[in-house]
Amino acid sequence: MNYRIIAKTLGALAVILGFAMAACWSYAWFQAKLDPSPENLSASRAMALSAGITVGFGILIFLPGILCSKEVLRREAMIIVGLSWIQVSLLGMLPYLLCDPGLGFFDAFFESVSGFTTTGSTIMSDIESFPLALLLWRSVTQWLGGIGILVVFVAVLSFLGVGSRSLVQQESSINISDAGAARIRDLAFALLKVYLTLTAICLLGLWALGMPLFEAVCHAMCTIATGGFSPKNLSIGHYNDLGIELWIALFMFLSSIGFMLYIFALNKNWRRLKAEEEARYYLILLTVAIIAIALDLMFASTHFGYQRALHDGFFNVISLASTTGFADSDYAEWPLFSKILLMVVMLIGGCAGSTAGGVKMNRVILFVKTARRELIQSFRPNQIFRTRLNGVAPDDRVFATTSFFIAMGFVMTGTACIAVSVLEPQLNMISTIGCVLATLFNIGPGFDAVGPSQNFGFLNPPTKIVLSFLMILGRLEFFALLVLFVPSLWKRY
């Protein structure tokens, strides 16, 4: 085990995270100059102190490994991925702790984890009462976590070498094999360029549609990250603007399909695009869900006219299927059929290699194809199948990891529901399940007590720690965090 390269990498990540805090501090400083109110001055001090502590901590743990020239191996990569998300969550909570008004330790940690994992669950009841600089940092955490912290940092950390491939593969759902023989650092740069471009276009569109610049920046970052944090208490419903909602819905969809598709399009790889199944089935799922929910809302007389029913069905299906969690209405008041259908699409989530959470459409497709194969082979055992996804036959390991993920999802959901029911005996079954599913699959809002018009602030501190663990677990898709608890990982070869 090469502890020096682990410390070196974690230190570099902390330093770069500190620079992101420093950028938010520059905005806080500017705000304090324009309006030297106690809140703005406190935010400026909090961001400056947080940036200094984070950079200092990063340098401190970077120095022992500064002369280490070895590259990151697979085992070290697993450890770095798991520890890095715990590290950034702990460091990322500093502005919430040090600001006035601020948050307590457990609330700050929950909010930080929710931001970096792009879950979007919040404990803030009055978001607009917090300083703008703190709300900006809140959005930045989601933007950094959306594409993947290590994917962003791989693009700028040259010393990682070939080990960067293991880091990207363990942290994100991007199919590295799609990159072919391309250098992983070049791929990380390409993904970052796509991410920046989508963010910039979304921002400019929101600004042109009349959203104030600060709010456009925050919403653009959280839309492309499919995180759902908003600087407004009523989320997107605050604006009551059809143009803004349609623009955000467009970019929620664009961010929930695999980012590799954009790279294929830029490289004019039309053959690979034509073979794409995942995005095609995802679009079919969204279309069916939108039409079904619109009809249910219209016939149940909860909405007046097909236009309003179609509008609410369209926005909320895309918001929850992409696991963004922006709300323009309270779907908790909808008929049972619509709520169940929303739960289905939010659990499925977006496509692999996107910023969306959930099980991912590629796993659902593989599961259905595998189930069909097993059913047919039960009465035709000699029939040979060639299961393909996106025109490629996955190897046996892909099927094994898909089965593991789905099985582990059931196990962790059941275990977490039991834990939450013990810690929060006042919650009913729907609220308990909603808490677990919303955090484990990085969805954000749940149902009933944690619905779109509610928050997680009323939960006990131990429950917030459990749900924070679930958020990181879901964001890393189980493997990279659970492996830290395997004793043999830490043993010498």
Secondary structure as the mmCIF struct_conf table of DSSP 4:
data_model
#
loop_
_struct_conf.conf_type_id
_struct_conf.id
_struct_conf.beg_label_comp_id
_struct_conf.beg_label_asym_id
_struct_conf.beg_label_seq_id
_struct_conf.end_label_comp_id
_struct_conf.end_label_asym_id
_struct_conf.end_label_seq_id
HELX_RH_AL_P HELX_RH_AL_P1 TYR A 3 LEU A 34
HELX_RH_AL_P HELX_RH_AL_P2 PRO A 38 PHE A 62
HELX_RH_3T_P HELX_RH_3T_P1 LEU A 63 GLY A 65
TURN_TY1_P TURN_TY1_P1 ILE A 66 LEU A 67
HELX_LH_PP_P HELX_LH_PP_P1 LYS A 70 VAL A 72
HELX_RH_AL_P HELX_RH_AL_P3 ARG A 74 GLY A 92
TURN_TY1_P TURN_TY1_P2 MET A 93 MET A 93
HELX_RH_AL_P HELX_RH_AL_P4 LEU A 94 LEU A 98
BEND BEND1 CYS A 99 PRO A 101
HELX_RH_AL_P HELX_RH_AL_P5 PHE A 105 PHE A 116
TURN_TY1_P TURN_TY1_P3 THR A 117 THR A 118
BEND BEND2 SER A 125 SER A 125
HELX_RH_3T_P HELX_RH_3T_P2 ILE A 127 SER A 129
BEND BEND3 PHE A 130 PHE A 130
HELX_RH_AL_P HELX_RH_AL_P6 LEU A 132 ILE A 147
HELX_RH_AL_P HELX_RH_AL_P7 ILE A 149 VAL A 154
TURN_TY1_P TURN_TY1_P4 ALA A 155 VAL A 156
HELX_RH_3T_P HELX_RH_3T_P3 SER A 158 LEU A 160
TURN_TY1_P TURN_TY1_P5 GLY A 161 VAL A 162
HELX_RH_AL_P HELX_RH_AL_P8 GLY A 163 GLU A 171
BEND BEND4 SER A 172 SER A 172
HELX_RH_3T_P HELX_RH_3T_P4 ILE A 176 ALA A 179
TURN_TY1_P TURN_TY1_P6 GLY A 180 ALA A 181
HELX_RH_AL_P HELX_RH_AL_P9 ILE A 184 ALA A 208
TURN_TY1_P TURN_TY1_P7 LEU A 209 GLY A 210
HELX_RH_AL_P HELX_RH_AL_P10 LEU A 213 ILE A 224
TURN_TY1_P TURN_TY1_P8 ALA A 225 THR A 226
BEND BEND5 PRO A 231 LYS A 232
TURN_TY1_P TURN_TY1_P9 ASN A 233 LEU A 234
HELX_RH_3T_P HELX_RH_3T_P5 SER A 235 HIS A 238
TURN_TY1_P TURN_TY1_P10 TYR A 239 TYR A 239
HELX_RH_AL_P HELX_RH_AL_P11 LEU A 242 SER A 256
BEND BEND6 ILE A 257 ILE A 257
TURN_TY1_P TURN_TY1_P11 PHE A 259 PHE A 259
HELX_RH_AL_P HELX_RH_AL_P12 MET A 260 LEU A 266
TURN_TY1_P TURN_TY1_P12 ASN A 267 LYS A 268
HELX_RH_AL_P HELX_RH_AL_P13 TRP A 270 LYS A 274
TURN_TY1_P TURN_TY1_P13 ALA A 275 ALA A 275
HELX_RH_AL_P HELX_RH_AL_P14 GLU A 278 PHE A 299
TURN_TY1_P TURN_TY1_P14 ALA A 300 SER A 301
BEND BEND7 THR A 302 PHE A 304
HELX_RH_AL_P HELX_RH_AL_P15 GLY A 305 ALA A 321
TURN_TY1_P TURN_TY1_P15 SER A 322 THR A 323
BEND BEND8 ASP A 328 SER A 329
HELX_RH_3T_P HELX_RH_3T_P6 TYR A 331 GLU A 333
BEND BEND9 TRP A 334 TRP A 334
HELX_RH_AL_P HELX_RH_AL_P16 LEU A 336 ILE A 348
BEND BEND10 GLY A 350 GLY A 350
TURN_TY1_P TURN_TY1_P16 ALA A 352 GLY A 353
BEND BEND11 SER A 354 THR A 355
BEND BEND12 GLY A 358 VAL A 359
HELX_RH_AL_P HELX_RH_AL_P17 MET A 361 GLN A 377
TURN_TY1_P TURN_TY1_P17 SER A 378 PHE A 379
TURN_TY1_P TURN_TY1_P18 PRO A 381 ASN A 382
STRN STRN1 LEU A 389 LEU A 389
TURN_TY1_P TURN_TY1_P19 ASN A 390 GLY A 391
STRN STRN2 VAL A 392 VAL A 392
HELX_RH_AL_P HELX_RH_AL_P18 ASP A 396 LEU A 423
TURN_TY1_P TURN_TY1_P20 PRO A 425 GLN A 426
BEND BEND13 LEU A 427 LEU A 427
HELX_RH_AL_P HELX_RH_AL_P19 MET A 429 LEU A 440
TURN_TY1_P TURN_TY1_P21 PHE A 441 ASN A 442
BEND BEND14 PHE A 447 PHE A 447
HELX_RH_3T_P HELX_RH_3T_P7 ASP A 448 VAL A 450
BEND BEND15 GLY A 451 GLY A 451
TURN_TY1_P TURN_TY1_P22 PRO A 452 SER A 453
BEND BEND16 PHE A 456 PHE A 456
TURN_TY1_P TURN_TY1_P23 GLY A 457 PHE A 458
BEND BEND17 LEU A 459 LEU A 459
HELX_RH_AL_P HELX_RH_AL_P20 PRO A 461 ARG A 475
TURN_TY1_P TURN_TY1_P24 LEU A 476 PHE A 478
HELX_RH_AL_P HELX_RH_AL_P21 PHE A 479 LEU A 482
HELX_RH_3T_P HELX_RH_3T_P8 VAL A 483 PHE A 485
HELX_RH_3T_P HELX_RH_3T_P9 PRO A 487 TRP A 490
BEND BEND18 LYS A 491 LYS A 491
#
